[in-house]
Amino acid sequence: MQKTQTLVLINPWIYDFAAYDLWSKPLGLLSLAGYLRECGFAIKLIDCMDIHHPALGDNPNCKPPVRRKFGTGKFFREKLPTPQPLRNTDRSYSRYGMPLSLFRKILSTISEPACFLVTSLMTYWYPGVFEVIRILRETHPRVPILLGGIYARLCTQHAQEYSGATTVINEANLASITAILAQQDLPSPYKPSGFHPYPVFDLYNSIDYICLMTSSGCPYRCRYCASHFLSPAVTRRDPDQVFEELLYWHRTLGIRDFAFYDDALLVSSKTHIRLILEKVLKENLPVRFHTPNALHVREITGDIARLLKRAGFRTIRLGYETSDTSLHQRLDNKVSPGDFEQAVENLRTAGFSRQDIGAYILAGLPGQTVGSVAQTIENVARIGATPYLAEYSPIPHSDLWEAAVSSSEYDLEAEPLYHNNTLLPCWSPEKRDAFGQLKKRVIEIRRTHAKP
């Protein structure tokens, strides 16, 4: 009888100036693990960002991080020397996630697996990816390492040259991944059943929330986003299957908080999200929904706003970006004059409070003025929502990439660390200095509106 091959899937640390758990899980990696488990592989998961790992309780230096409502909260943090390219930044650089010693301890319990699969997220988080691969090379030198994820796809050449991985996967297609595994002298995986396997959230010792994707891709082509490159086609899951997954996690793990990872959750709502939420209401499920990836304001009609409220949505984030109409026309053309005001009015009428409704405001775009950001902040507050500043990060393969490269004083093409949004890499030093005042104004507005 053929021995079951073990695959170890790893979500690396975050190396950055700041990190916060806003329903943050490596959903792509977990979904891949579910598929590979269905193919017949034995799966082990090491999530370096897991704050509930049982081994953490044995470490006296690991004080549990502060957790907040709906499952969000802080990560474990260890200060590190700032990398040379970022030395001029006046902020502390840290490794977020479990201690290195704990990661090594977990690895020591794993005998020679067939393969390691390492994921990657933000391009400028690659130091954590490299650290994981370096340790794997040290502890399991004969085991092949496959590197995939967003950084690997957006910065493939950089990853191939410097990561130390055996193979860099620059496609998201599951068939290509299993083909690559077959090249590592692994037995051909079994053909999975027609059932679409769920992500392996069950492999966590404890979990506060579940991340859901009901669709992939986005019909819009915003110039600052690379969604069209990472997911060229818009596909939607069967609403019945999405509901069954939601119900499964609620009943088996007792999960109440669900975060949608869709880029376009409300698009074609009559044949998609509406059907899912109507089933939630029919079953009277005591669940809460959150939208960290933002909703398109044009889709929030009065009817949709009422449905979101009745179904249990608690965290509404809107993709507003800017109140500058001419800038919208150049960047995304997804918000027309009056759209944002109407969306907020519909949400407020449905019963959402100002604190429930957050609007993302982009800052640091090539050619954008400080005054434009300041005006947008005031508009959001005046209209009845809460402003959230989102510093722009240049993204390879986005339509705005060339403009970002030409406007930045940093070598964005050679060094992904310069993509870090904390740098505001496409703004001048004078604009960066003024950004501090914008942040203070946002804090002031939140405090004022938080008062009863």
C-alpha positions as CSV (number, residue, x, y, z in Angstrom):
1,M,0.0,0.0,0.0
2,Q,1.4,3.4,-1.0
3,K,2.4,5.6,1.9
4,T,0.5,8.9,2.3
5,Q,2.7,11.8,1.4
6,T,2.8,14.7,3.9
7,L,2.8,18.3,2.7
8,V,3.6,21.2,5.1
9,L,2.0,24.5,4.3
10,I,3.4,27.7,5.9
11,N,2.1,31.2,6.3
12,P,5.2,33.4,7.2
13,W,5.6,36.3,9.6
14,I,4.8,39.9,8.7
15,Y,7.9,42.1,8.8
16,D,6.7,45.7,8.8
17,F,6.2,48.9,10.7
18,A,2.7,48.0,11.8
19,A,0.3,45.0,11.5
20,Y,-3.1,44.4,13.0
21,D,-5.4,41.4,12.7
22,L,-8.4,42.7,10.8
23,W,-9.8,39.2,10.0
24,S,-6.5,38.3,8.5
25,K,-6.0,34.7,7.4
26,P,-4.1,33.2,4.5
27,L,-7.3,32.1,2.7
28,G,-5.5,31.2,-0.6
29,L,-3.1,28.8,1.3
30,L,-5.9,27.3,3.4
31,S,-8.0,26.7,0.3
32,L,-5.1,25.1,-1.5
33,A,-4.6,22.9,1.6
34,G,-8.2,21.8,1.4
35,Y,-7.8,20.9,-2.2
36,L,-4.6,18.9,-1.6
37,R,-6.1,17.1,1.3
38,E,-9.0,16.1,-0.9
39,C,-6.4,14.8,-3.4
40,G,-5.1,12.4,-0.8
41,F,-2.1,14.2,0.8
42,A,-1.7,14.5,4.5
43,I,-1.6,18.2,5.4
44,K,0.2,20.0,8.2
45,L,-0.3,23.8,8.6
46,I,2.1,26.2,10.3
47,D,0.6,29.7,10.5
48,C,3.3,32.0,11.9
49,M,0.5,34.6,12.6
50,D,-1.6,32.2,14.7
51,I,-2.1,33.8,18.1
52,H,-3.8,30.7,19.5
53,H,-1.2,28.1,18.8
54,P,-1.1,25.8,21.8
55,A,2.7,25.9,22.1
56,L,2.5,29.7,22.8
57,G,1.1,28.9,26.3
58,D,4.4,27.1,27.1
59,N,6.4,30.3,26.4
60,P,6.5,32.7,29.4
61,N,7.7,35.5,27.1
62,C,4.5,35.3,25.0
63,K,2.0,37.5,26.7
64,P,-1.3,37.1,24.9
65,P,-1.9,40.0,22.5
66,V,-4.9,42.3,23.1
67,R,-8.0,41.1,21.3
68,R,-11.0,43.4,20.4
69,K,-14.5,42.9,19.3
70,F,-15.5,40.6,16.5
71,G,-12.3,38.6,16.7
72,T,-9.9,41.3,15.7
73,G,-6.8,42.4,17.7
74,K,-3.1,42.6,17.9
75,F,-0.4,40.1,16.9
76,F,2.7,39.0,18.9
77,R,5.5,41.5,18.1
78,E,9.2,41.5,18.3
79,K,11.2,44.6,17.4
80,L,14.0,44.1,14.7
81,P,16.7,46.3,13.2
82,T,15.2,48.3,10.3
83,P,16.3,47.0,6.8
84,Q,18.8,49.3,5.1
85,P,16.4,50.5,2.4
86,L,14.0,51.7,5.1
87,R,16.4,53.2,7.6
88,N,15.2,56.8,7.0
89,T,11.7,55.9,8.3
90,D,11.2,57.2,11.8
91,R,9.2,54.1,13.0
92,S,10.0,50.8,14.7
93,Y,10.3,47.8,12.4
94,S,9.1,44.5,13.8
95,R,8.4,40.9,13.2
96,Y,4.8,40.1,13.8
97,G,3.8,36.6,14.7
98,M,5.1,33.7,16.8
99,P,8.7,33.7,18.1
100,L,11.4,32.2,15.9
101,S,12.1,29.7,18.7
102,L,8.5,28.4,18.6
103,F,8.6,28.0,14.8
104,R,11.8,26.0,15.1
105,K,10.2,23.9,17.8
106,I,7.2,23.1,15.6
107,L,9.5,22.2,12.7
108,S,11.5,19.8,15.0
109,T,8.4,17.7,15.5
110,I,7.9,17.2,11.7
111,S,9.9,14.4,10.1
112,E,10.9,14.7,6.5
113,P,7.8,15.8,4.6
114,A,7.4,15.4,0.8
115,C,7.4,19.1,0.3
116,F,7.0,22.5,1.9
117,L,4.6,25.0,0.4
118,V,5.1,28.6,1.5
119,T,2.8,31.5,0.7
120,S,3.4,35.2,0.4
121,L,1.2,38.3,0.7
122,M,2.3,41.9,0.4
123,T,5.4,42.4,-1.8
124,Y,7.2,44.3,0.9
125,W,6.7,41.5,3.4
126,Y,9.1,39.3,1.7
127,P,11.7,39.4,4.5
128,G,9.4,37.1,6.6
129,V,9.1,34.8,3.6
130,F,12.9,34.6,3.2
131,E,13.4,33.9,6.9
132,V,11.0,31.0,6.7
133,I,12.8,29.5,3.7
134,R,16.2,30.0,5.3
135,I,15.1,28.1,8.3
136,L,13.6,25.3,6.2
137,R,16.8,25.0,4.3
138,E,18.7,24.7,7.6
139,T,16.4,22.2,9.2
140,H,15.2,20.1,6.2
141,P,17.9,20.6,3.5
142,R,16.7,17.8,1.3
143,V,13.0,18.8,1.2
144,P,11.8,20.9,-1.9
145,I,10.2,24.3,-1.1
146,L,7.5,25.7,-3.3
147,L,6.8,29.4,-3.0
148,G,3.5,30.9,-4.1
149,G,1.2,33.7,-3.2
150,I,0.9,37.4,-4.2
151,Y,4.5,38.4,-3.8
152,A,5.6,35.4,-5.8
153,R,3.2,36.3,-8.6
154,L,3.8,40.1,-8.7
155,C,7.6,39.9,-8.2
156,T,8.4,36.6,-9.7
157,Q,11.9,37.4,-10.9
158,H,12.9,38.9,-7.5
159,A,11.6,35.7,-5.8
160,Q,13.4,33.4,-8.1
161,E,16.7,35.2,-7.6
162,Y,16.7,35.8,-3.9
163,S,14.1,33.7,-2.0
164,G,16.0,30.4,-1.9
165,A,12.8,28.4,-2.9
166,T,13.2,25.4,-5.1
167,T,10.3,26.6,-7.3
168,V,8.4,29.8,-7.5
169,I,4.8,29.4,-8.5
170,N,3.5,32.3,-10.5
171,E,0.1,30.9,-11.3
172,A,-2.9,30.5,-9.1
173,N,-4.3,27.6,-11.1
174,L,-4.7,24.5,-8.9
175,A,-3.9,22.2,-11.7
176,S,-0.5,23.9,-12.3
177,I,0.3,23.4,-8.6
178,T,-0.4,19.7,-8.5
179,A,1.6,19.4,-11.7
180,I,4.5,21.0,-10.0
181,L,4.1,18.7,-7.1
182,A,4.2,15.8,-9.5
183,Q,7.6,17.1,-10.8
184,Q,9.0,16.7,-7.2
185,D,8.8,12.9,-7.6
186,L,5.5,12.8,-5.6
187,P,2.9,10.3,-6.6
188,S,0.1,11.6,-8.8
189,P,-2.6,13.0,-6.6
190,Y,-6.0,11.4,-6.6
191,K,-8.6,13.1,-8.6
192,P,-10.7,15.1,-6.1
193,S,-14.4,14.5,-5.9
194,G,-17.0,17.0,-7.3
195,F,-17.3,18.5,-3.8
196,H,-15.3,21.8,-3.6
197,P,-13.3,21.3,-0.4
198,Y,-13.4,24.0,2.3
199,P,-10.3,25.8,3.5
200,V,-8.6,24.0,6.4
201,F,-9.8,26.3,9.2
202,D,-10.3,23.0,11.1
203,L,-6.5,22.7,11.5
204,Y,-6.3,25.7,13.8
205,N,-6.3,24.9,17.5
206,S,-8.7,27.8,18.0
207,I,-10.1,30.4,15.7
208,D,-12.1,33.6,16.3
209,Y,-13.6,34.1,12.8
210,I,-13.9,32.6,9.3
211,C,-13.0,34.3,6.0
212,L,-15.3,33.7,3.1
213,M,-14.9,34.3,-0.6
214,T,-18.1,34.0,-2.6
215,S,-16.4,35.2,-5.8
216,S,-13.1,35.9,-7.4
217,G,-12.0,38.7,-9.7
218,C,-13.6,42.2,-10.1
219,P,-15.5,43.7,-13.0
220,Y,-13.9,47.1,-12.4
221,R,-10.3,47.8,-13.4
222,C,-9.0,50.4,-10.9
223,R,-5.6,51.6,-12.0
224,Y,-4.1,51.2,-8.5
225,C,-5.2,47.6,-8.1
226,A,-3.8,44.3,-9.6
227,S,-6.9,42.3,-9.2
228,H,-7.2,41.9,-12.9
229,F,-3.7,40.4,-13.1
230,L,-4.2,38.1,-10.1
231,S,-7.7,37.0,-11.0
232,P,-8.4,37.9,-14.7
233,A,-11.9,36.3,-14.8
234,V,-14.8,37.1,-12.6
235,T,-16.3,33.9,-11.2
236,R,-18.9,33.3,-8.6
237,R,-19.6,30.4,-6.4
238,D,-23.0,28.8,-6.2
239,P,-25.0,30.7,-3.5
240,D,-26.2,27.4,-2.0
241,Q,-22.6,26.1,-1.6
242,V,-21.5,29.4,0.0
243,F,-24.4,29.2,2.5
244,E,-23.6,25.5,3.3
245,E,-20.0,26.4,4.0
246,L,-21.1,29.3,6.3
247,L,-23.5,27.0,8.1
248,Y,-20.8,24.3,8.4
249,W,-18.4,26.6,10.2
250,H,-21.1,28.0,12.4
251,R,-22.4,24.6,13.5
252,T,-19.1,22.7,13.8
253,L,-16.8,25.4,15.2
254,G,-19.4,27.8,16.7
255,I,-18.2,30.7,14.6
256,R,-20.3,33.9,14.7
257,D,-18.0,36.3,12.9
258,F,-17.5,36.0,9.1
259,A,-15.4,38.4,7.0
260,F,-16.0,38.6,3.2
261,Y,-12.8,38.7,1.1
262,D,-14.6,39.4,-2.2
263,D,-13.4,42.3,-4.4
264,A,-17.0,42.8,-5.7
265,L,-19.3,41.3,-3.1
266,L,-22.5,43.3,-4.1
267,V,-22.1,43.1,-7.9
268,S,-25.0,41.1,-9.5
269,S,-26.5,41.0,-6.0
270,K,-29.9,39.7,-7.2
271,T,-28.5,36.4,-8.3
272,H,-25.7,36.1,-5.7
273,I,-25.2,37.7,-2.3
274,R,-28.9,38.4,-1.9
275,L,-29.7,34.7,-2.2
276,I,-27.0,33.8,0.4
277,L,-28.3,36.4,2.9
278,E,-31.9,35.4,2.4
279,K,-30.9,31.9,3.5
280,V,-29.1,33.3,6.5
281,L,-32.3,35.1,7.4
282,K,-34.5,32.1,6.8
283,E,-32.4,30.0,9.2
284,N,-32.2,32.9,11.7
285,L,-28.5,32.4,12.2
286,P,-26.9,34.5,15.0
287,V,-23.9,35.6,12.9
288,R,-22.1,38.8,12.2
289,F,-20.6,39.9,8.8
290,H,-17.7,42.2,8.1
291,T,-16.3,43.7,4.8
292,P,-12.7,44.6,5.2
293,N,-12.1,44.6,1.4
294,A,-14.7,47.4,1.0
295,L,-18.0,47.5,-0.9
296,H,-18.7,49.4,-4.1
297,V,-20.9,52.3,-3.2
298,R,-23.0,52.2,-6.4
299,E,-24.4,48.8,-5.4
300,I,-25.8,50.0,-2.1
301,T,-29.4,50.7,-2.8
302,G,-31.9,51.2,0.0
303,D,-33.1,47.6,-0.5
304,I,-29.5,46.2,-0.2
305,A,-28.7,48.4,2.8
306,R,-31.8,47.0,4.6
307,L,-30.8,43.5,3.7
308,L,-27.3,43.9,5.0
309,K,-28.6,45.3,8.3
310,R,-31.2,42.5,8.7
311,A,-28.7,39.8,7.9
312,G,-26.2,40.8,10.6
313,F,-23.6,43.0,8.9
314,R,-21.7,44.9,11.6
315,T,-18.6,46.3,9.9
316,I,-19.2,48.2,6.6
317,R,-16.3,49.5,4.7
318,L,-16.8,51.5,1.5
319,G,-14.4,52.0,-1.3
320,Y,-14.7,55.8,-1.6
321,E,-11.0,56.6,-2.3
322,T,-11.4,60.3,-3.1
323,S,-14.0,63.0,-3.5
324,D,-12.1,64.5,-6.4
325,T,-14.3,63.6,-9.4
326,S,-11.6,64.2,-12.0
327,L,-9.2,61.9,-10.0
328,H,-11.9,59.2,-9.9
329,Q,-12.3,59.4,-13.7
330,R,-8.5,58.8,-14.1
331,L,-8.2,56.1,-11.6
332,D,-11.4,53.9,-11.5
333,N,-14.5,55.6,-12.7
334,K,-16.5,53.6,-10.2
335,V,-18.0,56.5,-8.2
336,S,-20.0,59.3,-9.8
337,P,-21.1,62.5,-8.1
338,G,-23.8,61.7,-5.5
339,D,-23.1,57.9,-5.3
340,F,-21.3,58.1,-2.0
341,E,-23.8,60.4,-0.4
342,Q,-26.7,58.2,-1.5
343,A,-25.0,55.0,-0.3
344,V,-24.3,56.5,3.2
345,E,-27.9,57.8,3.4
346,N,-29.2,54.4,2.5
347,L,-27.1,52.7,5.2
348,R,-28.0,55.2,7.8
349,T,-31.7,54.9,7.0
350,A,-31.3,51.1,7.3
351,G,-30.0,51.5,10.9
352,F,-26.2,51.6,10.6
353,S,-24.5,54.1,12.7
354,R,-21.7,56.5,11.7
355,Q,-19.2,54.2,13.5
356,D,-20.4,51.2,11.6
357,I,-19.7,52.9,8.2
358,G,-16.1,53.4,7.3
359,A,-14.9,54.9,4.1
360,Y,-11.4,54.1,2.8
361,I,-9.6,57.2,1.5
362,L,-6.5,56.7,-0.6
363,A,-3.5,58.9,0.1
364,G,-0.1,59.0,-1.6
365,L,-1.2,58.4,-5.2
366,P,1.1,59.8,-7.9
367,G,0.1,63.3,-8.6
368,Q,-2.4,63.5,-5.8
369,T,-2.4,66.7,-3.7
370,V,-2.6,66.9,0.1
371,G,-5.5,69.2,-0.2
372,S,-7.5,66.6,-2.2
373,V,-7.1,64.1,0.7
374,A,-8.0,66.7,3.3
375,Q,-11.1,67.6,1.4
376,T,-12.1,64.0,1.1
377,I,-11.7,63.5,4.9
378,E,-14.0,66.4,5.6
379,N,-16.6,65.2,3.0
380,V,-16.7,61.8,4.6
381,A,-17.3,63.3,8.0
382,R,-19.9,65.7,6.8
383,I,-21.9,63.0,4.9
384,G,-22.1,60.8,7.9
385,A,-19.4,58.1,7.7
386,T,-16.0,57.5,9.4
387,P,-12.8,58.2,7.5
388,Y,-10.1,55.6,7.2
389,L,-6.8,56.6,5.5
390,A,-5.4,54.0,3.2
391,E,-1.8,54.8,2.2
392,Y,-1.1,53.9,-1.4
393,S,1.3,51.0,-2.1
394,P,2.7,50.8,-5.6
395,I,1.7,47.4,-7.1
396,P,3.6,45.7,-10.0
397,H,1.3,44.8,-12.9
398,S,-1.3,47.4,-11.9
399,D,-2.2,50.0,-14.5
400,L,-0.7,52.7,-12.3
401,W,2.6,51.0,-11.9
402,E,4.6,52.9,-14.5
403,A,3.3,56.3,-13.2
404,A,4.3,55.1,-9.7
405,V,7.8,54.2,-10.8
406,S,8.3,57.5,-12.6
407,S,7.0,59.6,-9.7
408,S,9.0,57.9,-6.9
409,E,12.4,58.8,-5.6
410,Y,12.8,55.1,-4.7
411,D,13.8,52.3,-7.1
412,L,10.5,50.5,-6.9
413,E,11.4,48.0,-9.7
414,A,14.6,46.7,-8.0
415,E,13.5,46.7,-4.3
416,P,10.0,45.6,-3.2
417,L,10.7,47.0,0.3
418,Y,10.1,50.4,-1.3
419,H,6.5,49.4,-2.0
420,N,5.8,49.8,1.7
421,N,2.8,52.1,2.1
422,T,4.3,53.7,5.2
423,L,6.9,55.3,3.0
424,L,4.3,57.1,0.9
425,P,6.8,56.3,-1.9
426,C,5.1,58.3,-4.6
427,W,4.9,61.6,-2.6
428,S,7.5,64.2,-2.1
429,P,9.1,64.8,1.4
430,E,6.9,67.9,1.8
431,K,3.7,65.9,1.2
432,R,4.9,63.2,3.6
433,D,5.4,65.8,6.3
434,A,1.9,67.1,5.8
435,F,0.5,63.5,6.0
436,G,0.9,63.6,9.8
437,Q,-1.6,66.4,10.0
438,L,-4.1,64.4,7.9
439,K,-3.8,61.5,10.3
440,K,-4.3,63.8,13.3
441,R,-7.5,65.2,11.7
442,V,-8.9,61.7,11.1
443,I,-8.2,60.8,14.8
444,E,-9.9,64.0,15.9
445,I,-13.0,63.2,13.8
446,R,-13.3,59.7,15.1
447,R,-13.0,60.9,18.7
448,T,-15.6,63.6,18.2
449,H,-18.1,61.2,16.6
450,A,-17.4,58.5,19.2
451,K,-18.8,60.7,21.9
452,P,-22.4,59.9,22.9
